[in-house]
Amino acid sequence: MKSAIQVLKEQFNHFYLVRRLSLYEIKSKNKNNYLGMLWEVLNPSIQILIYWFVFGALLGRAPVEIDGKEISFIYWLMAGFILWTFFFQSIIHGSKSIYTRLRMLSKMNFPMSIIPSYVIFSQFYVHLVMLGISIIVFQFAGYYINVYFVQLFYYIFAAVCLTFAISLITSTLSTMIRDVHLLLASILRMMLYVSGVLWPLSILKEYPPIILKIIKLNPLYYLMEGYRISFFGSEWYLITHWQYTLYFWAVILVLFLIGATLHVKFRRHFIDYL
């Protein structure tokens, strides 16, 4: 618990630095591209169209039902995929955030725990842009803003918390064992197909219920459902599924405690892996 409090204090005390470094991160990443930061929006947009063509057009995926309303597959896919893009990019870049900056860290004096934070925030800005574009598209599609959009702010905050808790663990382990990053990339590719991103889990109703229960243990599924309910639903998902909400935050708490303990314990030895 002491390690967790220490890490939280470092985030609050250096939040200004996190914001500055995250803006520098996203600018430097795209400085050599002609289209610059526009690629941060183009890449996920192209992927959405590809997956829609494969899973929607070629396979003839029917509209998905949410709260008794039929949602066109392309919009259902978009609502989940913008979250997946943020989660995937944050975890992948967050896991290698420390060991790729060890030379810089050896010359600077600030808490290493903010390294995953500013990498995540650099992806968070892109996520906000994608959310804005998606909301505009949904308005033209007839899915208008209503009172249930308010809970979207909660799910955005929850997504940031989840990615930070995981990145705190993976960035520490990846610094000591490089194979962790490669393993993580493989796991995330698998999760794309088993987290309800590309196809509705309702099609599993003919299979044993235990399969769906196992899939729902993934906290990302909770966020996926929350995002889509916020856009298209007519319920307060975090309240009507309060047991799932408690489970989600319990998972985050456990992950954060593990990540903070590992990070504080081993970060004084990170430079030895240079």
C-alpha distance (Angstrom), angle and dihedral (degrees) to the residues before:
residue distance angle dihedral
M1 . . .
K2 3.81 . .
S3 3.80 90.3 .
A4 3.81 91.5 49.7
I5 3.81 92.1 52.0
Q6 3.80 90.3 48.1
V7 3.80 92.6 52.0
L8 3.81 91.8 47.4
K9 3.80 91.1 51.1
E10 3.79 90.1 51.3
Q11 3.82 90.7 53.2
F12 3.81 93.6 50.9
N13 3.80 95.8 41.0
H14 3.80 93.3 49.7
F15 3.80 100.1 34.5
Y16 3.81 91.5 117.9
L17 3.81 89.5 55.7
V18 3.81 90.5 47.7
R19 3.81 90.6 55.5
R20 3.81 93.6 46.8
L21 3.79 94.2 47.4
S22 3.81 92.9 45.4
L23 3.81 91.4 55.4
Y24 3.80 90.2 48.0
E25 3.80 89.7 48.3
I26 3.79 95.1 55.5
K27 3.82 93.1 43.5
S28 3.80 95.3 48.3
K29 3.80 91.2 46.6
N30 3.81 92.1 61.2
K31 3.80 102.6 29.0
N32 3.83 93.9 108.1
N33 3.82 95.3 49.5
Y34 3.78 120.2 94.8
L35 3.80 91.2 -139.2
G36 3.80 91.5 42.7
M37 3.79 116.1 -169.5
L38 3.80 90.7 -2.2
W39 3.81 86.2 86.5
E40 3.81 88.8 66.9
V41 3.81 86.9 68.0
L42 3.80 99.1 33.0
N43 3.81 95.5 55.4
P44 3.83 97.6 57.8
S45 3.82 90.8 38.8
I46 3.80 90.9 56.1
Q47 3.81 90.9 47.0
I48 3.81 91.3 51.3
L49 3.81 90.4 53.0
I50 3.81 91.9 47.8
Y51 3.81 94.0 50.1
W52 3.81 91.0 43.9
F53 3.82 89.9 52.3
V54 3.83 92.7 48.5
F55 3.81 100.7 38.6
G56 3.80 99.3 25.7
A57 3.80 109.5 32.0
L58 3.82 103.4 26.8
L59 3.81 96.1 37.7
G60 3.80 92.4 37.6
R61 3.79 94.6 -129.1
A62 3.81 110.2 -161.8
P63 3.82 122.0 -132.0
V64 3.80 114.0 -77.3
E65 3.81 119.0 -119.0
I66 3.82 117.1 -131.2
D67 3.80 119.3 175.1
G68 3.80 90.3 -18.5
K69 3.82 93.6 -51.1
E70 3.79 124.0 112.7
I71 3.80 111.4 -128.3
S72 3.79 119.7 -163.0
F73 3.81 109.4 -112.2
I74 3.82 94.8 -122.4
Y75 3.82 92.3 57.7
W76 3.80 92.6 42.1
L77 3.80 88.8 51.7
M78 3.81 92.8 47.1
A79 3.81 93.1 52.4
G80 3.79 91.6 55.5
F81 3.78 99.7 35.1
I82 3.81 95.5 58.8
L83 3.80 87.3 58.2
W84 3.80 91.7 45.7
T85 3.82 91.4 51.5
F86 3.80 91.4 53.0
F87 3.80 92.4 45.5
F88 3.82 94.9 46.3
Q89 3.79 96.6 45.3
S90 3.82 93.0 43.9
I91 3.80 93.9 50.0
I92 3.81 95.2 43.5
H93 3.81 95.6 47.0
G94 3.79 92.7 35.6
S95 3.81 92.7 55.2
K96 3.80 92.4 57.4
S97 3.79 96.0 34.0
I98 3.82 96.4 103.5
Y99 3.80 104.3 39.5
T100 3.82 92.8 46.8
R101 3.82 89.3 54.5
L102 3.79 100.5 42.5
R103 3.81 93.3 113.8
M104 3.79 90.5 52.8
L105 3.80 91.5 45.9
S106 3.80 91.6 53.6
K107 3.81 89.1 61.7
M108 3.82 99.8 41.2
N109 3.76 135.3 65.0
F110 3.79 114.7 -139.4
P111 3.82 133.9 104.7
M112 3.79 112.6 -74.3
S113 3.80 90.5 -142.9
I114 3.80 90.6 76.1
I115 3.82 91.4 61.6
P116 3.83 94.6 79.9
S117 3.81 88.3 40.4
Y118 3.78 97.0 59.1
V119 3.80 91.8 42.6
I120 3.82 88.9 54.2
F121 3.80 91.3 46.6
S122 3.80 90.9 53.2
Q123 3.82 86.8 59.6
F124 3.80 91.2 41.6
Y125 3.82 91.7 64.8
V126 3.80 89.8 54.7
H127 3.80 89.3 48.0
L128 3.80 91.2 55.0
V129 3.81 90.6 51.7
M130 3.81 91.2 49.5
L131 3.80 89.8 48.7
G132 3.79 90.9 51.9
I133 3.81 92.2 49.8
S134 3.80 91.6 46.8
I135 3.80 93.3 50.2
I136 3.82 90.1 51.8
V137 3.81 90.9 49.3
F138 3.82 90.9 48.7
Q139 3.82 90.4 53.4
F140 3.80 90.8 57.3
A141 3.81 89.4 45.9
G142 3.80 91.5 55.7
Y143 3.81 98.9 -104.1
Y144 3.77 97.1 123.1
I145 3.79 129.0 -165.5
N146 3.79 111.8 -93.7
V147 3.79 138.6 165.6
Y148 3.82 92.0 -78.2
F149 3.81 89.6 67.0
V150 3.82 86.6 77.6
Q151 3.79 91.5 75.6
L152 3.80 88.8 60.2
F153 3.82 88.3 79.3
Y154 3.78 88.8 57.8
Y155 3.80 92.4 51.4
I156 3.80 92.2 47.4
F157 3.80 89.3 54.4
A158 3.81 90.3 45.8
A159 3.81 91.0 51.5
V160 3.82 91.5 52.8
C161 3.81 90.8 49.3
L162 3.80 92.4 50.3
T163 3.80 94.7 48.3
F164 3.81 92.2 47.3
A165 3.82 93.4 49.4
I166 3.80 91.8 50.2
S167 3.81 94.1 42.4
L168 3.79 91.1 52.0
I169 3.81 88.6 59.7
T170 3.79 98.9 40.0
S171 3.82 95.9 43.4
T172 3.80 89.6 55.1
L173 3.80 95.2 45.9
S174 3.82 93.4 42.4
T175 3.79 90.8 54.6
M176 3.80 90.8 57.5
I177 3.82 98.3 33.4
R178 3.83 115.3 28.0
D179 3.80 91.9 -165.5
V180 3.82 89.2 71.7
H181 3.80 90.6 72.6
L182 3.81 92.2 52.2
L183 3.80 91.6 47.0
L184 3.79 90.7 48.8
A185 3.81 91.9 52.5
S186 3.81 90.1 53.9
I187 3.81 92.5 48.1
L188 3.79 91.9 50.4
R189 3.80 92.1 51.2
M190 3.80 88.2 54.4
M191 3.81 91.6 46.7
L192 3.80 90.3 58.2
Y193 3.80 88.2 70.8
V194 3.80 99.7 39.0
S195 3.81 102.4 42.2
G196 3.78 99.8 72.0
V197 3.80 93.3 -103.2
L198 3.81 99.4 122.4
W199 3.79 103.0 22.9
P200 3.82 135.0 25.2
L201 3.79 113.8 -103.4
S202 3.80 88.7 -139.5
I203 3.82 87.6 87.1
L204 3.83 86.8 71.3
K205 3.81 91.8 68.8
E206 3.81 90.3 103.5
Y207 3.80 91.2 55.8
P208 3.83 127.3 77.0
P209 3.86 110.0 -69.2
I210 3.80 90.7 -125.9
I211 3.82 90.2 73.4
L212 3.79 92.5 59.5
K213 3.82 91.5 44.4
I214 3.80 90.6 54.1
I215 3.81 92.2 49.2
K216 3.80 90.6 50.1
L217 3.80 89.9 58.4
N218 3.80 85.1 76.0
P219 3.86 104.9 94.6
L220 3.81 89.4 -148.9
Y221 3.80 88.9 69.5
Y222 3.81 89.5 59.6
L223 3.80 89.7 54.9
M224 3.81 92.4 45.8
E225 3.77 91.8 54.1
G226 3.79 91.0 44.5
Y227 3.79 93.6 52.9
R228 3.78 93.4 48.4
I229 3.79 94.2 45.3
S230 3.81 88.8 50.5
F231 3.80 91.4 53.9
F232 3.79 101.6 37.0
G233 3.79 109.6 9.1
S234 3.76 137.4 88.4
E235 3.79 103.9 -142.9
W236 3.79 141.3 75.6
Y237 3.79 96.1 -109.6
L238 3.81 96.0 -171.8
I239 3.82 89.8 56.5
T240 3.80 102.0 38.2
H241 3.82 88.3 49.0
W242 3.78 96.1 37.9
Q243 3.81 93.2 147.3
Y244 3.80 89.5 58.2
T245 3.81 89.7 46.8
L246 3.81 91.1 54.1
Y247 3.80 90.4 47.8
F248 3.81 91.3 50.2
W249 3.81 94.2 53.1
A250 3.80 91.5 42.9
V251 3.81 88.5 56.9
I252 3.80 91.5 48.7
L253 3.81 91.3 48.9
V254 3.81 92.1 51.4
L255 3.82 92.4 45.9
F256 3.80 92.0 47.9
L257 3.80 93.6 48.7
I258 3.81 90.4 49.9
G259 3.80 92.4 45.4
A260 3.81 94.8 47.2
T261 3.81 92.3 47.5
L262 3.81 93.0 49.7
H263 3.79 93.5 43.9
V264 3.81 96.8 49.5
K265 3.80 92.1 42.9
F266 3.81 97.5 51.5
R267 3.82 106.2 25.6
R268 3.80 93.3 90.0
H269 3.80 86.3 62.8
F270 3.81 97.3 47.2
I271 3.81 93.6 97.4
D272 3.82 88.4 58.8
Y273 3.82 87.1 68.6
L274 3.81 92.2 57.9
